[in-house]
C-alpha cells in the first residue's frame, strides 16, 4: 500500500510538472505574440502611443491613406488567427486574462474598420485626428523638442483632409457630419488660440517661425474640412442612422465580452431604469412630499455654480470627496498627486460634459493628470448658459466627480500603475 501511494504521488507530481512546463511554454509564446501585436498597434496609432508614454513615436501621426488602412486590417486579421490556437486552460491565470483582452481589442478594431466603417462613415475620425494637446499639457520633454513634434504633426494636417475627402462615403450619418463640423472648427480655434498661448514661452526664433507656419497650415486645413463637410456632405446626410440589431449584438460580444440577445439586454436595462426611477421618486418625497419628483429635481438643478466659479467650486468639492474617502478608510490613495481641474479643451467640448485625462501608464516624466469640466461659452445667450449650468448642479457634479476621479477612473489609474499588470492588460 505504501509503495502504491509513493507511485501515485510520483505520477501526480510528474503530471503537475508537465502541466506547469506546458503552461510556461504557452504563456511565453503568448507574451511574445502580444508584444509583437502591441508594437505594431502603437506604430499604427502614434498619437495614442505618445499619450501612453511611448515617446519613440513623438512627432508622428496616424496614416489615413487607403493603403495604410488596408495594411492595418490585414495585420489585425493575422493576429486574430494567431491567437485562436491558444486555450485559456493551458495558460497561466494572468496569461488567460491577457488572451481575452487581446482578442477583444483586436475584434473591436476589426469591427470598427469593417462593420462600423469608421473611415468611410464617420467624418469625426478625421476631425479628431490632430490632437496635439498632449505635447503642451505634459512636460515629458524639453519645450523645444515638443514643439518640433507639434510642427511635424501639423504639417501633415492637409494629408489628413485629403484622406478624409477620398475615403468618406457619398452619404453620411447626419449626426456624425454635424459633430465633425463643430469638432473641426473647434480644433482650428484651439490651434489659433490655446496652442499659441501655451507656447508663448518659446524663445527659439527659428522654431517660433516654423511653428507659426505649420499652425496656420493646420488650422486652415481644418477649416477647409469643416466647410467641405458643410457644403458637400451635410445636404445629403441621412437621419436617423442605425447600426442594426445583429451588428449591435456583435459589437457587445466582441468589444465588451457581453454575449446576450439585445432584447434581453434591453429588458435588463428597463428593469434597472424602473428601479432607479422608484428610488428617485422616494428621495424626492423625502425632500418635499407635496411636489412631484420632476419639480423637486428642477429645484435641485437651480443650486449650481456660477459660470465664473464652476472650476473653483468643482475643485473645492473634489477635495472634500477625497478627504471623505480617506477619513472613513473607504479606499487607499496610492499618491498624494491631485487631479488638476481645468476647462475642457475647445476641440473636445462638442462631445464632452466632464472627463478624466490621466497620464499614460508608461509615462515616466509627464505625470500631470487633468479633470476636464466643460465651461459655459461666453457667446451663448443667457438662457443657454443657465441651462448648461443646471447640469452642473452641486449634487450631479459630485456624482460625476466620484465617477471620474475619486474613487473612480483616476484612483483606479493610480492603483493600476502600482500593480503588476502586464502591458497587454
N, C-alpha and C positions, 0 to 999 in steps of 0.2 A: 504493500500500500504506500509506504514511504517513497519507494522508487517511482511509483506511478505519479505521486504528487510532484516529485522533482522533475520528472519528464514533462508533465503538464506545465509546470512553471517555466521550464526551459523553452518549450514550444510557444507559450504565450509571450514570453519576453522576446523571442526571435521575431514573432509576428508583429509585435509592437514596434520593434526597432526597424523592421522592414517598412511598416506603415509610416513611421516617422521619417525614414530616409526618402520615401516617396513624396511625402508632404513637403519636405525640404526641397527636393528637386523641382516639383511642380511650382512651388512658391517662388523659387529663384527664377524659373523660366517666365512666370507671370510678371515678376518685378522687372525683368529685362524688357519684356514687351511693353509694359506700362511706361517705362522710362522712354522708350523709343517713340511711343504714341504721343506722350506729353511734349516731347521735344518738337515733334512735327506740328502739334497743335499750336504751340507757342509761336513757332515760325509763321504760321498762317494767321495769327492774331497778335501781332507785335505790340499794339497799343495796350491790349489787355495784359500782355506779358510784362510790360513796363509797370503797369499798375500792381501786378502781383509781386513785383520786386526783382524781376529778371532784367537787369539793365544792359545786358548784351544786345537787347532788341531796341534800345533807345534810338529815336530818330527815324524809326520805320513805321509804315502804315499798311493797313490791310490792302491786298491786291484784289480788286473787284472785277478784273477782266474775266471774260468767259473761260479763257484757258486756265486761269488760277482757280476759278470756282469748280470747274470740272476735275482738276487735279486733286482738290481737297475732297470732292465727292468720292473719287476713286480711292483715295487714301483711307477715308472713313470706312468704306465697304471692305477693304482689305483687312483692316484691324478688327472689324466686326466678325469677319470669318475666322481670323486667327484666334480670337477669344472664345469661340464656340467649342474648342477642343477641351477647355478646362472644365472640370467638375468641382463644384464647391466643396463636396465631401472629401476630396483629395487634397485640399489646400488647408493651410493654417487658418485659424479663425480670422485673423487680420486680412490675409490674402483673399479669403472668400468675400469679405466686405468690399475690398478693393475691386474685385472682379465685377460685382454688381454695380459699383459706382462707375467704373469704366464703361461697361456695356450700356448703362443708362445714358451716360453722357454722349457716347457715340451715336446711339439710336435717336437721341433727341436732336443732335446735329443733322443726322440724315433726314429726320422728319422735317426739320426747318427748311432744308435745301430742297427736298423732293416734294413734300406734301404742302407745307406752308408756302413754298416757293418764295422765300423772303427776298431773293434777289430780283425776282420778276414782279411780285405782287406788293411789296412793301417799300414805298419810297422813303420811309423813315430810316431804313437800313443805311442809306447814303447820307441823309441829313444829319445823322448822329455820328458819322464816321470820323469827324475831325474833333475829337475830344482831347485837347492838349492841356486841359486843366491840371492833370497830374504833374505836369512839368513846373507849375507855379505854386501848387498847394503843398508840395512836399519837397523838402530840401535834401534830396538824396545825392546831389552832385553840385559842384560849383555852378553859380548862376550862368556863367558864360557857356558851360557845357550844355546846360538845359536849354538855353536859347538856341544853340546850334541845332539841337534836336527839333525844337519848335520850327525853326526855319526850314529844315529838311522836310518836315511833315507838311507844313503849309504850302510848300512849293508843289506838292503832289495833289493839292485840292482840285485843280482843274481836271486831273485824270479821274478823280472820283466822280465828278459831274458827268464827264464823257461816258464813263462806265454806266452810270445811272440811266442816262438817256438811251444808251444802247441796250441795256438789259431789261428795263421795265416794260411790262406788257402794255398793249394798246389801251386796255380798260382796267382801271384800278379801283379798289375799295375806297369810297368817298371819305370815311373817317381817317384812313391812313394818309390820303392826299392832304386833307385839311391840317392834320397834325404835322406832317412833314413840312408843309409851307411855314407853319408857325415855328417849328424847330430850326429850320434853316435860317430864317430871318433872325431868330433869337441868337443863334450861333454866330452869325455875322456881327450882330450887335455886341456880343461878348468879346469877339476879337478886336473890334474897333474901340471898345471902352475898357472893359475889365482887364483884358490881357495887356493892353498898353499901360494901364495904371499899375498893374502888378510888376511890370518890367521897367518902371521908371528909374530904378537904381542902377540900371545897366550903364556902365561907363565906356566900354569899348566902342569907339565911334564906328569902326568898320562893321561890328555886329549890329549896332543900332541902325545903320543904314540898310543892311541886309534884311533885318527883321521888318523894317518899315515896308520894304518892297514885297517880301513874302506875305506879310499880314494883309496888305492891300490886295494882293493876288487872291488870297484865300477868301477874304470877305466878299470880294466881287464875284468869285465863283459861286459862293453860297447864295448870294442874292440872285444871281443868274439862274440857279437851280430852282429857287423858290418862285421866281417869275415864270419860268418854263412850266413848272407844275401847275401854276395858277392859270396859265393861258392854254396849255396843251392837254393837261390831264384832268383838271377839275371839272370842265364842262361835260366830259364823257364818263366821269366816275360813277360807280354804282353804289346804291344804298337801298336796302340793307345788304350786308355781306356776311355769309355764314360759312363756317368750316365744315359742317355736316357731322351727323352723329357718328359715323364709322371712323372718320379721321379724329374726332374728339376723343373717342374711346381709345384709339391707338396713342394719341398724344399723352393721355393719362398713364397708360400702361407702360409706354416706352420712356417717357420723360419723368414721370413721378412714381413709377412702380405701383400704380393703383389700377389693378385689373378687375373691373366690375362693370356691368352694364350701366349706361348713363342714366337709365330710368331708376335704377337702384340708388345711384349716387344722388340724383335729384330728390328722391324720396327721403334720403338721409338729411339732405340739406334743408328741405322743407320742415322736417321734424325739428331740426335744430333751430330754425328760424322761429317756429311756433314757441319753442321753449324759451328763447331769448325774448320774444315779444311778451310772454307772460311775466317773465322776470322784470322786464322794463315797466310793464303796467303796475306790477306790485310795488316797485321802487317809487314810481310816480305817485302812487296813492299815499305812500308814507310822507312824501314831500308836501302834497296838497290833495287831500281826498275829495275836494269839491271841484277839481278841474280835470279835464281829460288828459291822458298821458301825452298827447301831442302838444297841448297847450303848456303843460309843465315843461316839456323839452324845449319849446320855443323860449320860455322864460330863462331856462338854464343857459341857452345859447347867448343870451344877452350879456352874460357875465364873461367878458373876454378882454384880452389886452387891447390897447390902442395900437394903431399902425406903428407908432414910434417905439412902443415898449414891447412889441412882440418878441424880439430876440432876447432882450434882457429878462423879461418875465419867464420865458422858457428856460433860460439858463438858471435862474434862481430856483425854479420848481424842480428842475432836473437834479440839482444838487440835493434838494430836500428828499427826493425819491432815493437817491444813492445812500444818503445817511440813514433813511428808514430801513433799508435792506441790511446795512451794516450793524446798526444798533440792535436790531432784532435777530441778528445772526441768521438771516434767511439764505444768504449766499456769500461766498468769499469773493473778494475783488483782487485778482492777481496783480493789479497795477494801480498806482495812485494817479496815473495819467488820465485826465478827464477828456471827454469828447468836447470839442470846441463847437459851440452853437454858432452857425453862420447862415446867412441868407442863401437859398438855393441859387447856383449859377444860372445866369439868364437862359442858356441853351437847354437847361433841364426843367425849366418851370412849366412848360406845356404839359408835362406828364408826371409831375411830382408835387405832392402836398407836403410831405416831410420824408426824409430818408437818412440812413446812416451810411457814411462813407469811411470805412476802415482802411488802414494801410494794408498792402498785400501781405499775406502770411510769410512771404520770403523776403520782405523788405527789412533791411538791416539799419538803414540810416534815416530815411524819411518816414518816421513813425507817427506823424500827426494824424489824428482822427477827427472827422467833422460830422456833426449832426446838422443836416441842412433843413431849414424851415423856409417855405416859400412865402415871401413877403407880399404885401399889398403893392400893386403897381401905381405909381403916382398919377398916371394918366387915366386911371379908371374913374368913372363917375362915383359920387359919394355912396349911392345905393349899392353898387357892385363892391366897393371897398367894405362896406358894413356886412354884406352877405358873406364875403370871404372871411372876415374876422370871426363871424359866428361859428364857423367851422373850427376855429382855434379857441373856442371857449375853454376855460381853465380845466374843466373835467375831461373833455375829449383829448385835449393836448397832453394831459398827464398819461392817459391810456396809451397814446401814440408814443410818448417818450419811454414808457415802460417797455413797449414792444421793440422800439428801435435801439434803445441804449441800455438802460438798467431795469431789469436783468436780461434784456433782450439781445439783439444782434451784437452790439459792441461787447457786452460782457461775455457772450459766447465766443466771440473772436479772441478775447484775451485768454480764455481757458483753452481754446484750440491751440493757440500759439505755445502754451505751456505743456501741451500734451505730446505724446509720441506718435501722433497720426502720421501716416505716410504721405508722400507727395500726391499720390492718386486720390487718397481720401480727402 
